[in-house]
Amino acid sequence: MIDTSARLLRLLSLLQTPRDWTGPQLAERLAVTTRTIRNDVERLRSLGYPVAATPGVAGGYRLGAGANLPPLLLDDDEAVAVAAGLRTAAGGTITGIEETSLRALAKLEQVLPARLRHRVNTLAAVTVPMPGSGPTVAVDTLTAIAAACRDHQRLRFDYQTHDGATSIRVTEPHRLVHTGRRWYLVAWDIDRADWRTFRLDRLTPRTPIGPRFTPREPPDGNLTGYVARGLSTATWRYHARVTVHAPAETITARLPPAVHVEPIDEHTCTVTAGSDTPHMLATYLGMLDADFHFNADDAPELAEHLHKLADRYQRAPQRPPTGTTARNRP
């Protein structure tokens, strides 16, 4: 009886993975016959677990969605990852989910084995969360937009830009991108006939959801890079694309994630940088601690200010007169 119960739990764990299992594959994993697998599947069905079976060479068994949530069978690393994720979500950027996350975390920690509870508690004991002061997103807004992306349905919403202007946008939503501090929607803007990136905290969906659409090719295979490049240039008054004579991985480590670094070869890369003033931009590029060059015609203000800085730095080092020390200099 114990062997049968343990085998059923192991079978349920395998069926919870997002794939189809053939009878022989399950039999090999559990070291039983395919007939035993069929019997165990029937036992799971009698217990209320909807195990779907698809015949044929490409078919197999898969656990479907039922009326009740089945027990989740997690290995050690999965359990710790879920606990850490719940703890992070409790103080994250989604409003209305904090209390729910804490309730789920309490239930999980209650049933964790002592060895795993110690790992989770150790992580919590040495982690100091920094209270977030940035914008948050309502969980209803997040799930509504996610459903529109999944179902390929047009999304209408009121949107407020960074300068306070409001407008109604009609879009074909593609993907959500989370930077750790903010949520963004990448979507095709119908009226502007182009791809746009929208901050979710400035967005209020309108109902009902629009008609279905045929998905377009995304603007970039790397959506996180696409959003980062858009964010890094969206509000700059001055910007420049410079070639830096250093490996891309070296420069990337010195820059915020939003700054786009593109490798040219193993020794050089390009950096798209910007700022509100030429002085800040020039200082920013100097902090890369590497040689760089750019087309002065593309960024004349930056070129002019770099010449000023070069003259200023050239004049700065001065030797004191003979017999004069730094202490008695005026």
N, C-alpha and C positions, 0 to 999 in steps of 0.2 A: 504493500500500500504506500509505504514511504517512497519507494522507487518510482511508482506511478505518479504520485503527486509532484515529486521533484522533476520528473520528465515533462509533465504537463506545464509546469512553470517555465522550464527551459524552452519548450516548444512555443509557449506564448511569447517569451522574450524574442525568439527568432522571428516570429511572425510580426512583431512590432516594428521591425526594420522596414524601411520603405523600398521593398522589392518583392518579387514573386519567388517562391520557393517550390521547386518540384518535389514530388514525393521521395525520389531517390536521394536528393540533396539533404532533405531533412532526416531521412533514415541514416545517412552517413554521419551527419552531425551528432545524432543522438545514439548511434550504435544500436539501432533496432531495424526491424524489417519495415517495408513499405506498408504492409498490412497493419502493423502496430501504429504507424503514422495515421492511417485512415481512421482507425479506432479512436486514437487520441484526438483527432480533429472533431469527430462526432461528440466526444466527451466535452470538448471546449464549447461546441455549439449548444449542447444541453445545458451548459452553465451560463449561457447568454452571450457568448462571444461570437460575433458574426464572421466566421471564417469563410471567405469566398474561395471557390475552386473553379479554375478555368481549364477546360480540357484541351488537349493538343500538345504539340511539341513545344510551343512557346508559352504554354499555360503553366499553372501552378497554384499554390495556396497564398492567400494574402488576407491579413486581418482588416476587415472593413470597419466603418463607423457604426457604432450601435447607439442604443438609447442611454447606456450607462458608460462612464469612463472606466476602462479596465485598469487594473493595477499596472503601474509603470515599473518595469524591471530594469534598473540602471546598474551599470558596473560602477566601480569606485570612482573613477575619474569623471564619469557622467554625473554622478550624484554631487560631487564637489562643484562641478561646473554649474549645475542648476542652482545650487545653494548660493554660489557667488553671484550668479546672474540675478537672482531674486533680491539679494541684498543690495546690489547696485541699482536695480529698478526701483527699489523703495525710496531712493533719493535721486532719481534721474530726472529726465526732461519731459516725462509724460505725466500730465496731471490726472488725478483720479485713479491712479494705479498703485499709489504708495501703500495704502492700507491693505489692499488685496495681496500685494507682494509679501507684506509682512505676515499675513495669515497663512499664505502658502508656505513661506519659509519656516514658520513655527511648526506646521504639520510635518514638513520634511525633516527638520532637525529632531523631531520627536521619535522618528522611526529609524534615523541613521544609526548604524553600528558605532560603537564607542570610538573605534579607530578613525572613522570618517568624521564624526562629530568633533573630534580633537583637531583635525585638519581645518575644518570650517571655522571653528572657534579661534584657532590660532591666526587665521587670515583676518578675522574680524577684529581680534585684539590688537594687531599691529598696524591696522589700516585706519587712517584718520581721514574721514570724508570732508571735502571742502564744500561748504554750502553753496549751491548754485544760485547765482543772481541773474542768470540769463533767461531768455524766453522759454516758455514751456508750451506743450501741445496737448490738447484734450484728447483722451483716448478714443472718444467717439469720432473725432475728426480724423485721427490716424487710421482707424479701422475702415472708415468710409472710403478714404482715398485708396487704401490698400486694396479694397474690394473692387474699386473702379479700375485700378491697374490690372488686377487679376482677370476681371471679366471683360476687359477691353471696351469699357463704356465711357462715353464723353463725360467730362466733369466741368460743371459751371460753378464759379465761385467769385466772391468779392475779394479783391486783393488790394492791400495797402503797400505802396512802395516806400523806400527808405526816406523819401522827402515828404511823406504824409499824404500823397495823392492816392485816391481810390478809383478803382475801375472794376468792371465785370469782365472776367476772362472765360472763354470757352476753349477747352483743351482736350487733347487726347492724352491721358496720363500714361506714362511709361513705367517709371520706377521711382521708389523712395530711396533717398540717400541720407544716412545719419553720420554726421561728422564727430559725434561724441558730445557736442554742445548744442547743435541745432539739427532740425529735420528739414530736408529739402525735397521738392517734387520736380522731377525732370519730365517735361511734357511738351507736346507739339501744340503751339498756340495757333488756333484756327484763324483768328483775325489777322495775326501778324505773319502767318505762313512761315513760321520758323520755330526752332527748338528754344525753349526758355526754361530757366530754373527759378522756382518759387519757394520762398520760405514758408513753412507750414504755420508758424505762429502768426503770420500776417494774412492768413487765408481762412475764409469762412465758406464752406461748401453750400451750394444751393441745391434744393431738391425739387423735383425728382432727378435722378441720374439720367443723363442723356442716352441716345441710341448707341448701339454697338458700332465699333469701327474696326477696320483691318489694320493691325499694327504696322507701323513704319519701321524702317531700319533705324536703329538708334544713332544718335549723333556721334558716338564714339564707343568703341568696344570696351574701353575702360571708363565707366561712368563716374567713378570716384575721381579720376584724373580730370574728366571733363568738368565736373562741378567745382573741383579745386581751382582749375584755371579760370573759370568764370568768376568765382568769388575773389580771386586774387587781383582781378582787373576791374571789377564792377564799379568801385567807388574811387579809383585813383584819378587824380588830376594829371599827374605826370607818370609816364611809364616808359620802359625801354626793354628791348630784348638784347641781351649781351651774351657774348661768347666768353666763357670762363676757362682758363687754362688749368684745369684740375679735373680729376675724375668726378663723375656725376654722384657717386655714392658719398664722396667726401663733402661735396657742396650740399647735398641733401641733408646730411647730418647737422649742418650749420644753419638750416633755414626752417621756418615754420612749415607744417604740412601743406598749407594753402598755396605756397609758392611753387610754381611749376618748374621743374628741372628736367631737361631732356638730354640724354647722352648723345654725343656726336661720335666719339670713339672712346677708347679706354683712358685717354689723357685729357679730353676736353668735353664741354657740355654747354648748353645754352640755358640761360635763366631769364624768365620773364618777371621783371620786378617793377615796382611802382611805389609811389608815395604821394603825399599832398603837396610837397614842395621839392624843388630840385636839390636843395640842401640835404633834406632827409634821404632822398634817393641816392645821392652821391655818398653820403655817410654810410648808408645801408650796404652799398656795393663794396665800399672799402673794408667793411667788417668781414667780407668773405675771405680775406687774407689770401688772395690769389690774383694773378694777373688776369685782366679781361680787356676786351675791346668791343666796339659797337660802331654802327654807322652814325656819324654825327648829324647827318641830315635828317635822320629819323627822330633824334632827340636833341635838338639844338640847345634847349635850356640846360639839360644835363651836361652837355659838352662844355658849355660856357662856365658852369659852376665848377666842374672838375678842373678847368684851367685856373680858376681863382683859388681853389684849394691847393693845387699844385704849387702855385706861387707862395701861398701862405705857409705851407709846410716847408718850402725851400728856405724861407726867411727865418723860420722858427729857431733852428739850432744856431747858437752864437757862443763863441768862446769869450770868457771874461778877460779883461786886460791883465797883463802880467802883474802878479802880486795881489790880485783881487780875488777873494773867495766868494762863493755863493752867499755866505752868511752876511758879509758886509756890503753886498751890492744893494743899491737903492731899490 
